[in-house]
Amino acid sequence: MRIGLDAKWFFNGPASGRVVTRNHIKHLIEIDKSNEYFLFMDKKDNNKAFPYKGNNIHLIYIWANNNLISNVFIVPYYGRTLDLDVIVFQNFPGNSRYYASVSFIHDTLFLSHPQYYTYWERLYFAPLRMLSRKATRICTISIEEKKRLLRYGYKNNENDIDVIYHGVSDTFKPIEYYSKDTLDTIKRTYHLPNQYLLFVGRLNERKNIYHLVRAIPYLSDKDIPLVIVGEKDWKMFDLDHLIKKVGIKNRIVFTGPIYNDDLACVYALAKIFCFPSYAEGFGLPPLEAMAAGVPVVVSNTTSLPEVCGDAGTYVNPYSAKEIAAAIEKLLEDKTYYNQQRERGINQAAKFTWDAAAQRLLKTCESLTRK
């Protein structure tokens, strides 16, 4: 079987898309030696060393300045000339009668929560529904997102949409797995306090850093700081002004974006992970935090209860007082804290990239058999 994979985000692209692309490819190559894989890469990255080798791996470098245009007009040409059986596209599928097409849609929050997207972003994603209706199959990342796709008419039959959960890398592990030297080095590098609350994610309105910051003054512990990992994104309010207004400038630590093993250690060092996002298609950061042995305070909305299960301490994302109360409960009730920590480790263990790759391969094989 000859499988095409949209891998343009392998080196560059949206952070979450890069994580998914890299892990799908890595684990597909590990578990499957019999099928041939044709990876469509951004030609700007042809000087970068691709980490995986094999006789069944073929790198195809193409123009990729715009994912929509590239998928609709360029990838299909190669699909025909390379005689591919199936192509897995990131979001926009290029349709053809010569191969089966899979549209891997990460989320459609721009439809259900348009207030968190710019006009140009909504315009860019507008063709996705029409194109995906013509795709042989849609894959998405949660049951919640599958329901949204059906609600907005991306497919009429639920059997045409497969759910493939994200996994969590084994890089994320509890603090007891780290040496003291490693922990001390990370603390010094990122100027981390000995105990802290943690937020990881893009700093935009949808992630609801607004109500999280407003919750800090309500805590009984007037010293515990909030560490914010990420960088400012589109559709963002004046965060510095808010921090100054609520009077907690001395309790906020900005690290900027952190990647790879360092990020895993920053998670492990945290006391509580806070992610009161208004809306998520999946919600990978809470999963990473749980794998790192850190209890999570998360919103009771969209996909987060699906991902966090009984390990989440849930809040109304629009209530700063409720967010503070949830944090307070974990800080003050040691028994509850330890219970949620163990539940989190067990819940995170259910989500693996190996399982995600197995499901994606099963989807591809089911289409080629047809």
N, C-alpha and C positions, 0 to 999 in steps of 0.2 A: 504494500500500500504506500502511496506517495502523498504525504501530508504537508501542506503549506502552513507556516505559522507566521503571523504578523509579529515581527520582532523588532520593529523600528524603535521601540522604547527601551531596548535592552541597555543601552548606554545613556540615553538622554530621553527626556519626556517627563510627564507628571510623576511625582514621587511615588504615589500609590500604584500607578500603572507600571512603573519600572520594577517595583517589588514583585508584582504579579507576573509580569512577563519573564523576569529572570528566574523565578521559582518554577513556573510552569515548564520552561525550557529545560532547566537543570534536571528536574525530576522525570520529565518525559524521556530524556536521553538516558537517564540511569535505569529506568524500568523497562524500556523498550529498545531492543537491539534489532528487531526484525523489520520494522518499517523504515522507510526513508523519509527524512525531514528536510524540507526546504525552508530556510529561515530568511524572511525578507527583512533586510537590515537597511538602516539609513546610510546612504553612500558617504555622508560626512564622517562616518565612523569606520571607514575601511582601513584606516591606519591603526586601529585599536585591536589589541590581541583578544580574540574570542577564546574563552577559557575551556571550551569543550571540543574534543576531537573525536572523529569516528568516520568510518567509510560510509555510514548512512546519514551523515550531516553535510548539508550543502548550504553555503551562505550566498544569498543573492542580494547584491547591493543596488538599491534603487533610490530615485528621487523621493524625498519624504518631508519636504518643507511644510506640507499641509496634509494631515492624516486623512481627511475626507477626500481630497482630490486624489491622493496617492492610492487609497483603497478602491476608489470607484473606477479609476481610469488606468492605473499602472499595474497594480497587482493582478487584476484579471488577465491582462495580456500574458504575463508570465505563467499564470495558472493554466492557460490554454497551451502555450508553447512548451511547457514542461510536463504536460499531460498529468496534472495533479488530480488526485481523487477527491480531496477535500481541502479547503482553506479555512483556517480560523482567523478571523479578522478582529482587531481591537475596535469595538464600537461599529463603525460604518462598514457594512459588508459590500464587496463588489460582486455583483450577481452575474451568473453565467450558466448556460445550459451544459457547459463542458465539465463542471465539477460541482460537488456539494459545497455550500457555503455556511459557515457558522459565524454568527454575530455575537461576540462576547461583549455584553453590555455591562458596564460597571455600575451605573446607576442612572436613573432618569429623574433625579431630584429637581432638575431644572423645570420640570413640568409640575410636580406636586408642591415645590417650594420655590417658585420663580423669584421671590423677593431677595434671594441670596445670590442671584446671578445677574450679570449685566445684560443689557439688551443685545450686545454683539455675541455674547456666549449663547444666549437662547436662540439667536438667529443661526449661529453655526451648527447647533445641534438639531435644528428643526427638521432636516432631511432624514434624521435617524429612524424615525417611525416608518416612513415610506420605504426606505431601503431595507429595514429589518423585516418588514412584512414579506418581502421577496426572498429573504434568506431561508435556507433549508431548515435551519434550527437556530434558536437563540440560547445562549448560555448566560446565566447571571449569578450573582454572588450571595443571594439570600432568598428565603421564601417571601419575605417582605417585599423585596425588589421584584420577584416574579409576579406577585399580586399587583404591583404598580404597573408592570408591563402589560398585564392582561386588562387592567382598568383603563389604560390609555390606548388600547387597541393595537399594540405591537404584534400580537398574535391573538387569534380567536380561540385556539385550542391549547389548553394548558400542557398537553403532551408535547407541544412543539417548543417548550421552554425547559431547559435543564438547569437545576441549581447546582453550582459548584462552589462550595465554601472556600474562602481563603484558608491558608494554613498559617502556622506560626513557626518561625525558624527555631531550631534547637540552640541558636545563639542566645536566646532569651532564657535565663535560668535564675533561680533564687540566689540570694546573696551568699548563702553558705557554700556555694560552689566557687566563689572567688577567693583569691588570696588577699591578705591584708595589704600587701604592696600594691596590687592592682587597684583595690578600692581607694587607697590613699592617693595614688597617681591620678585617678579620675576626679577625685574631689579637688585636688590642686589644679588640675588642668581647666576645669570648668567653674572653679570658685564655688563649690557646692557646700552648703551648711551641713552640719552633722545629721539633722533631721529636717525633712521637708515634704510638702505636698507637691505633686507633679502634674503638669499638663504637657502633653506632646501633641503637636498637630499644626496645621496651617493656621495662621492668625487671621481669620476672616470672620464675618458676622455669624455664619452658620455654625461655627464651632462653639459659639456661646461663651467665649472668654469673658464677655461682659458681665453676666450674672455670677460667674465664678469669682471674678475679682471683687464684686460687690458682696459676696458671701464672707470673705476673709474677716472683715471687722466684726462679724457676728460670733466668731469663735471665742470660746472662753480662754483658749491659749492665745495670748496676745503676742507671742513671739514666733510661733512656727511660720516659716516663710513659704511662699509659693514659687517653685521653679518652673519657668515657662520655656519649653524647647520648641523652636520653630521660627519661621520668619513671616513677616507681614505679607499678606496676600491681597488680592482684589477684594472689593466690597468690605472694607474695614473701617471702623470708627477710630477716633483718636484715643488709643489705649493709654498713652502717657498721661493725657488729661484726666481720664477716669481714675487712674491710680493715684494721681495727685489729689483729686477731688475727694476720694474716700480716705485719704490719709495713710496709705500703706506703702509708700514708696520704698521705705527701708525694709519691707518684707517681700519684695519682688526681685527675683533673680532671672534675668534674661540670658540665655546661653547662645541664642541663634540656633540654626539647624545643627543636629548631631547625627552621625551615621554609624552603621556597622556595629562593631563590638563595643565601642564607647557608649553608644546609645543603650545597649542592653544593660550595661553596668549602671548607667544613670537611672534606669528603671529599677534595678535591683536595690539601689541605695535609698529609694523613696519610701516614705512611710505610707502614703495613700496616693493612688492615682485618681485624678478628677477629670471627667470627660462628659460635661453636661450638654453635649451637642444637641442642637434643635432637630437635626435630621441626618441620618446616615443610610447609605446603601448596605453597608456591612459594619464597619467600625473596627479596624485592625489595631489601633493603639491600645484599647482596653484588653484585647486578647494578648498582646505582647506583655502588658503589665501583669496580667494574671499568670502567664507563664513564668514571669520573673518573681512570682511569690508576693505580689503587692495587691492588697484589696482595692477594689475599684468602686468609685461613686460615679454612676452613669445615669443618663436620662432614661425615662420610662417610655420613650418614643421610638418609632420606626423599627429598625432592625436590632437595636442594642439589647433588648430583653432576649431576643432570639440567640444572639451571640454569647451573652454573658450568663444566661440561665440563672440558677439559684446562687451564683457567685456574685451577682451584682447587688449593690445597695442603690436602689432606684430613687430618682427625684423628679419632681416637676422642673423642667429646665428654665421655666420663667420665674421661679421663686428662689431668690438668693437665700432667704431664711431656711428654706427646705434643703438646699444644698449644704448650708452650714450645719444644719441639724444632722444630716447624714455623715458628714465628716466628723462631727463631734461624737456621734455614737461609736464610730470606729476608733477614735482616739481614746475614749473613756472606758469602753467595755472590752477588756482584754480577751474575754472568752469569745465574744462575737467577732472580734478582730481575727483571732486565730482560726475560727470556723470559716470565715470568708476567705482567708488566705488559702486554706486547704481546698476549699471548694473551687477557688480560682485556678489553682494548679491542676486539679482534676478536670475542670471544664476546658482549659486550654489544651490539654492533652488530646481532646477529641478532634482538634483541628490540625491537620498535617498537610504539608504541601505534597507529600507522596500520595495521599488520598485524593487531593485535588487533581493531580496529574492522571491518576487512574481513572477518575470520572471523565476527564476531558478526552482521554484516549478511548474510553468506552463510547462516548458520543461520536467521535470520528469514525470508529469502526462500525457503529450502527448505521451510519449514513452511507458508508461505502458498500456495505452489504446490500442495502436497498438499491 
